[in-house]
Amino acid sequence: SQALSHEMAYWSVRRRLSNQLESLADRYGTPTFAGGVVINRTFTQTDLAEMIGATRQTVSELLAGLTRDGVLGQRRRRIVVLDAGALASFGDPSCSI
């Protein structure tokens, strides 16, 4: 799509991934008791990489970092957004996460 082409040309992979995860959380998310949002569909690293025009390896590294930093978690093979604010700032070019 034209929007993805624009994103690929001007947005970093970090920003594209955070934007995609926010979009998936908005579309498929269910709030958790702990204040997070579980994305109620299973997406592989390859799925996410294809969605944002990146390699699976890059997505894997970024997801590992977000998990290590407590921004994302996993529950039954589903992604859980634990800190939506940190996820949003992760895509900001000035972010240091």
C-alpha atoms as a printed R data frame, in Angstrom:
   type eleno elety resid chain resno      x       y      z
1  ATOM     1    CA   SER     A     1  0.000   0.000  0.000
2  ATOM     2    CA   GLN     A     2  1.033   3.614 -0.370
3  ATOM     3    CA   ALA     A     3  1.030   4.119  3.405
4  ATOM     4    CA   LEU     A     4  3.429   1.203  3.935
5  ATOM     5    CA   SER     A     5  5.686   2.493  1.171
6  ATOM     6    CA   HIS     A     6  5.828   5.887  2.893
7  ATOM     7    CA   GLU     A     7  6.505   4.245  6.270
8  ATOM     8    CA   MET     A     8  9.273   2.074  4.817
9  ATOM     9    CA   ALA     A     9 10.893   5.056  3.159
10 ATOM    10    CA   TYR     A    10 10.798   7.447  6.102
11 ATOM    11    CA   TRP     A    11 10.260   5.490  9.332
12 ATOM    12    CA   SER     A    12 12.825   3.396 11.191
13 ATOM    13    CA   VAL     A    13 12.138  -0.312 11.723
14 ATOM    14    CA   ARG     A    14 11.681   0.479 15.433
15 ATOM    15    CA   ARG     A    15  8.959   2.978 14.626
16 ATOM    16    CA   ARG     A    16  7.247   0.677 12.129
17 ATOM    17    CA   LEU     A    17  7.248  -2.184 14.650
18 ATOM    18    CA   SER     A    18  5.920  -0.075 17.520
19 ATOM    19    CA   ASN     A    19  3.252   1.407 15.243
20 ATOM    20    CA   GLN     A    20  2.219  -2.061 14.025
21 ATOM    21    CA   LEU     A    21  2.031  -3.457 17.564
22 ATOM    22    CA   GLU     A    22 -0.060  -0.469 18.683
23 ATOM    23    CA   SER     A    23 -2.376  -1.024 15.716
24 ATOM    24    CA   LEU     A    24 -2.722  -4.749 16.468
25 ATOM    25    CA   ALA     A    25 -3.414  -3.971 20.136
26 ATOM    26    CA   ASP     A    26 -6.118  -1.486 19.101
27 ATOM    27    CA   ARG     A    27 -7.680  -3.979 16.683
28 ATOM    28    CA   TYR     A    28 -7.351  -7.277 18.572
29 ATOM    29    CA   GLY     A    29 -6.510  -6.222 22.113
30 ATOM    30    CA   THR     A    30 -8.233  -7.120 25.343
31 ATOM    31    CA   PRO     A    31 -7.283  -5.379 28.597
32 ATOM    32    CA   THR     A    32 -5.642  -7.531 31.267
33 ATOM    33    CA   PHE     A    33 -6.186  -7.309 35.018
34 ATOM    34    CA   ALA     A    34 -2.621  -6.022 35.371
35 ATOM    35    CA   GLY     A    35 -3.322  -3.034 33.111
36 ATOM    36    CA   GLY     A    36 -1.767  -4.388 29.927
37 ATOM    37    CA   VAL     A    37 -3.363  -5.396 26.652
38 ATOM    38    CA   VAL     A    38 -3.183  -8.919 25.211
39 ATOM    39    CA   ILE     A    39 -3.309  -9.123 21.408
40 ATOM    40    CA   ASN     A    40 -5.827 -11.930 20.879
41 ATOM    41    CA   ARG     A    41 -4.316 -13.282 17.689
42 ATOM    42    CA   THR     A    42 -1.082 -15.156 17.203
43 ATOM    43    CA   PHE     A    43  1.539 -13.387 15.098
44 ATOM    44    CA   THR     A    44  4.944 -14.913 14.423
45 ATOM    45    CA   GLN     A    45  8.100 -12.852 14.118
46 ATOM    46    CA   THR     A    46  7.958 -13.594 10.386
47 ATOM    47    CA   ASP     A    47  4.363 -12.279 10.222
48 ATOM    48    CA   LEU     A    48  5.385  -9.057 11.948
49 ATOM    49    CA   ALA     A    49  8.476  -8.683  9.749
50 ATOM    50    CA   GLU     A    50  6.374  -9.046  6.598
51 ATOM    51    CA   MET     A    51  3.831  -6.516  7.887
52 ATOM    52    CA   ILE     A    52  6.469  -3.841  8.383
53 ATOM    53    CA   GLY     A    53  8.944  -4.669  5.606
54 ATOM    54    CA   ALA     A    54 11.796  -5.828  7.847
55 ATOM    55    CA   THR     A    55 13.779  -9.017  8.396
56 ATOM    56    CA   ARG     A    56 12.669 -11.595 10.946
57 ATOM    57    CA   GLN     A    57 16.052 -11.285 12.651
58 ATOM    58    CA   THR     A    58 15.633  -7.535 13.178
59 ATOM    59    CA   VAL     A    59 12.101  -8.005 14.512
60 ATOM    60    CA   SER     A    60 13.361 -10.774 16.798
61 ATOM    61    CA   GLU     A    61 16.059  -8.513 18.255
62 ATOM    62    CA   LEU     A    62 13.654  -5.607 18.770
63 ATOM    63    CA   LEU     A    63 11.014  -7.831 20.404
64 ATOM    64    CA   ALA     A    64 13.648  -9.351 22.703
65 ATOM    65    CA   GLY     A    65 14.711  -5.873 23.787
66 ATOM    66    CA   LEU     A    66 11.133  -4.776 24.422
67 ATOM    67    CA   THR     A    67 10.509  -7.935 26.445
68 ATOM    68    CA   ARG     A    68 13.723  -7.498 28.439
69 ATOM    69    CA   ASP     A    69 12.734  -3.895 29.200
70 ATOM    70    CA   GLY     A    70  9.263  -4.944 30.414
71 ATOM    71    CA   VAL     A    71  7.374  -3.256 27.579
72 ATOM    72    CA   LEU     A    72  6.063  -6.525 26.099
73 ATOM    73    CA   GLY     A    73  5.304  -9.947 27.511
74 ATOM    74    CA   GLN     A    74  3.860 -13.177 26.225
75 ATOM    75    CA   ARG     A    75  0.862 -15.241 27.219
76 ATOM    76    CA   ARG     A    76 -0.021 -18.460 25.396
77 ATOM    77    CA   ARG     A    77  1.948 -17.434 22.300
78 ATOM    78    CA   ARG     A    78  0.215 -14.058 22.195
79 ATOM    79    CA   ILE     A    79  1.890 -10.695 22.584
80 ATOM    80    CA   VAL     A    80  0.971  -8.694 25.661
81 ATOM    81    CA   VAL     A    81  1.622  -4.945 25.690
82 ATOM    82    CA   LEU     A    82  2.609  -4.287 29.291
83 ATOM    83    CA   ASP     A    83  3.538  -0.610 28.898
84 ATOM    84    CA   ALA     A    84  1.714   1.181 26.074
85 ATOM    85    CA   GLY     A    85  3.450   4.494 26.807
86 ATOM    86    CA   ALA     A    86  6.899   2.944 26.520
87 ATOM    87    CA   LEU     A    87  5.851   1.149 23.317
88 ATOM    88    CA   ALA     A    88  4.708   4.444 21.801
89 ATOM    89    CA   SER     A    89  7.951   6.166 22.767
90 ATOM    90    CA   PHE     A    90  9.975   3.220 21.418
91 ATOM    91    CA   GLY     A    91  8.984   4.348 17.915
92 ATOM    92    CA   ASP     A    92 10.027   7.938 18.585
93 ATOM    93    CA   PRO     A    93 13.348   8.762 16.880
94 ATOM    94    CA   SER     A    94 14.638  10.381 20.080
95 ATOM    95    CA   CYS     A    95 13.937   7.265 22.197
96 ATOM    96    CA   SER     A    96 16.882   5.658 23.954
97 ATOM    97    CA   ILE     A    97 15.290   2.260 24.761
